[in-house]
Amino acid sequence: MPFDFQPLTNFRLARGSHKQPNKGGNICVNEAAVIAAGFEYRAVRDVSCLPDCFSRPVSDYAIYLNDVMLHKVRNKFLMPFVIRLPGTSDSPWIEAKRAEFIVIETARRIVAAEYDEIWHKPAVAMKCRTVRSVQQVSSVMAKAKTVLPLECAREMLLAGRQCLSRDLRIGSHCAAAAKAAARSFRNKLGPDADRKIWQMASTSLRRPSCSAGMTGSAMLWRRSGWNGRRPR
């Protein structure tokens, strides 16, 4: 019998992990995704709590975005991933490419936006927008910090170095960069200006491919063998 998604429409996603969902909707995006995949509910503290069918770098980023995103936008931008996260696990090479994609896109879009629109550093922003590899992210973020040491650049420098060391747990740094940029947008441009940043952050989860050089068979949301039945 297919999973009944109707009860999920009443959920209000909330930060943190939760022993049990309740009527108020105290549940995070990955916990909701576990239910949607047909698994028994479980509290999700980190990616080690997730079923094997969940992509580790993508789910890691989703966990931290869920926790740093403001309540007013969390449901809008993260609820679509309740049904997208299950079945995304793939080969080590593709998982590594996904981590690299999230790091690169965060630098190209979010860090560039803060340098350009908030601090009026167009030259630095242009350098950020031209990065195409994790190596370039590390180099450009290090140079950007010497011009203006923003928290988002510091976090992305750490994310780039982590990715280069083959550690795919880049979610905390990328989400922290988004949080820092969103705070700057709110402080400088008003309380709703941060929506732009959160939209950019969620885009890194839903983009169809990991990098420009990948083929159509290596899509970010490829579900190998996914046929609508409960994944293993």
Secondary structure, 3 states (H helix, E strand, C coil): CCCCCHHHHHCCECCCCCCCCCCCCCECHHHHHHHHCCCCCCCCCCHHHCCCCECHHHHHHHHHHHHHCCHHHHHHHHHHHHCCCECCCCCHHHHHHHHHHHHHHHHHHHHHHHHHHHCCCHHHHHHHHCCCCHHHHHHHHHHHHHHCCCHHHHHHHHHHHHHHCCCCCCHHHHHHHHHHHHHHHHHHHCCCCCHHHHHHHHHHHHCCECCCCCCHHHECCCCCCCCCCCCC
